[in-house]
Amino acid sequence: MNDTPPSVVIEGLSKTFTGPDGKPFRAIDGISLSIQPGTLVALVGPDGAGKTTLMRMMAGLLRPDSGRLEVLGIDLAKDAQTVQNRISYMPQRFGLYEDLSVQENLDLYADLHGVPADVRAERFSRLLDMTDLARFTGRPAGKLSGGMKQKLGLACTLVRVPDLLLLDEPSVGVDPLSRRDLWQIIEQLIASDGLSVIGSTAYMDEAGRCDHVFVLNQGTLLAEGSPDDLRRRAEGLTHVVSPADGVPARDLQARMIDAPDLVVDAVPSAGQVRFICQPGCDQAALKALLHDCDCQPRKEELEDAFMLLLHQHDGSGGDVSAPPPLASEAPVASQNGHGDGPVIVVRDLVRRFGDFTAVANTSFDVKRGEIFGLLGPNGAGKTTTFRMLCGLLPATSGELQVAGVNLRKARAAARARIGYVAQKFSLYSNLSVYENLDFFGGAYGLRGKARYQRVSEIIRQFDLDPDAQSGNLPLGYKQRLAMAAGLLHEPEILFLDEPTSGIDPLARRSFWRTITALSQSGVTVVVTTHFMEEAEYCDRIAIQDAGRLLALGTPREVRERSGITDGYMNEAFIAIVEQARAAEAGGLEAA
Amino acid sequence: MRDSAFRIRLVALVRKETRQMLRDRSNLLVGLLLPVALILLFGYGLSFDVKNAPVALVMDNNSAAAREAVSGIGGSRYLVPVRVGSMAQADALLRAGKVDAIVRVPIDFAEQQARGKAQVQLILNGIDSTTATSLEAYINGALGTVTLRRIDRGTGGATGVGGVSLVQRIWFNEAGISTWYLVPGLVVLIMTLVGAFLTSLLIAREWERGTLEALFVTPVRPLELVLAKIVPYLAIGLIDLVMCVVAARLLFEVPIRGSLLAILLTSMAYLLVSLLMGLFISGTTRNQFAASQMALLASFMPALMLSGFVFDLRNVPLAVKIASQIVPATHFMGVIKTLFLAGTDWGMVLRGCAILLGYAVVLLALTWRTVRKRLD
């Protein structure tokens, strides 16, 4: 292995872009690394770490400002075309032609790579078989589901065995089942064809499957090694603690997150809190923080090492060091406290688009002050359900009550009592933070001095810079601003659509800390997410697939239903969706 | 080996572009139906011709000679005389837009004529200068006919004897029918529209959807990408050209006096320029919306305003004249009008084609740069 030349050699590589605010920003900052052929390599890091830039440079699409970059022994600065002839690259958006069929996409790439006709038939049938796309060869790529698109994108890069395969975040925005399938295909091909693969990912479980992992953050290489090597960095620091009876795990987790000199990271999981303590922290202080709850050591995982590395690197500046908004606020004695009946009632809700049923016969309640999560793969009906709850989309049939108001009759009255944060940043990019909030305050009917006071108050609570131009804020701060705007009129219920997609893990922790604080002050929160582990922050969750409600209950109940009680939510989710799909298939066969 | 790989890739890309073109209904709508709509609109709907224009007649002198002098106005199918009693009344009618011109016979018309130098006053409404110019010509003609008739009859005064009389003839568009020069101009507009507007979406769409990024990391060469995007739209342009020529001949009876081969050659040369212009804009903006806006502004508008389609380029200020010479459509417009209405002047055709191909080469080089397999 050691005498074969490395497939990628990078020395002192740098690349600077002009940021949205006109200032230069270093996407890649002096990285050196070398990658062995015949291995599966992961580039991991939060958003903005430089993963995509590095991928594009290896594909010869971006020219480095300085440093040396050799792929397959060829200097990319001198002969990018030769490298591009021999490698394959799947960009984040798969590079498919949506108006061409599955077969036509495959044919196009096979022609471009000059795959001879005799090899082609055998190769295609194998790829179609592996990706389970053989039934859909005539379907336009644009009409495939997200997971199928991604598999087709992969198949297009594999029309011939490349000398190196580059996959840029192949699993972004794809449901857990499809993610698992994708990695199985890649592993099969490594075993059968001796493929060399470099993939970037934000998921640690994916990185854990690789031979070698490079951890990137803010354009620099933080660490590298086998998953086991990296994992050991967190050895002895990882513990799990059970909260006292009746206390939600997230409340304990919030308290721990607020003590950064003792705890590096804490997440709720299966009714407990998994955490990493600071190396050499004061054990007595930690014990006091935990209120003598039952604390056990646990086996460290790659994720723990990753969080540890990020925290050590991000010690200053960025989204992270700023205290999570609202955390410092004393929990407001809630005027609408817990437990006095449901605040959202959904009965037999149906939504059809033509002959397509996006949401079928869905019923659930959300209690006052609860954090309620809607989970599901893409296309499950989450967003449609969500839009109906917010009164943005009329239901085809069924009953829908929000904040005590029947949405089918008095939509405007209900809207005044809810706040809505859309998935895409929906504020005005070229207005300042203050101007945006002032505008939305006016839109919610706040006037004069009251508006000024409320806007100032929320700016302080969310720790925002009133003069900053909204479009130039980092993603985590944009999220904060959007939430602040949604809370201006002090709604009873806050709806958040995929609030954490595209945000790095540290900013996500800070985001959930804010949600926990909001919930403590009595606001009901309804949130959709495709990060299954985030279900652990919720009081109750609903899992949707193909428009149907598959499971409803506390995270613990849902996990028990799946039969996977000790694992992660991710596995529980996969099990539930698979059981439901199998049951349906069985039902069809019986009929 | 190298050549055959090039051919395989080019064929694959052309096939891909053709499929995409055929599957995008809005593309076909703009490429094939819009030209039909334009042909019908320009052929039947629009006309600069003046017909049945009301002309106020103020007869301050009502002698037989005076009446004879203006009798031609009643005899023309372009003019309708409106007799009014006074100049003030005529003035009011002109202001109200009820008449387009005033013809006034002065009170001493008879004496003037006796001296051999009679004058009639013509007042035109200059608000619409095109109509005014046409009217002037028609009224001049109508009045002149009477004079010629008198000369023929030998009753004329001094005019016929030893005087020079002007006998007018308009060549190439003998009847001065505006359809005749609008339709060749329409070929220019349609070639511009199909070329620049449709292709302006092509590269930008691939940037927006991220497909170019995947395509770049294959053995494909930039030139192949550009060529593949041109081929299917050349075919659409050819269909449109045939439609225009057939419509011109059969529907509007425009004489096609030049050689069809010359029309085909020049049109294809211009279409190539237009396609490359669209692709260049597309590759530079990398955004479909901006590209289509820009294509309209940078190619369609100049083709409409500056090519000599509507305005005669000999009468514009120097700066506009220079600008118009930069617009490729101007060079095509001159040649195609001549080919339709006058005949084939091969020297002119070849010169026009050479200029257009020069543009094509420059634009090809520029477009090539926009897809040179780099993201920065």
Interface residues (C-beta under 8 A of the other chain):
Chain A: F17 R56 A59 G60 L61 L62 R63 A80 Q81 Q84 N85 I87 S88 Y89 M90 P91 Q92 R93 F94 G95 L96 Y97 E98 D99 L100 E104 D107 L108 Y109 D111 L112 H113 G114 G153 C156 T157 L166
Chain B: A5 I8 R9 V11 A12 L13 R15 K16 R19 Q20 R23 D24 R209 G210 T211 E213 A214 L215 F216 V217 T218 P219 V220 R221 K373 R374 L375 D376
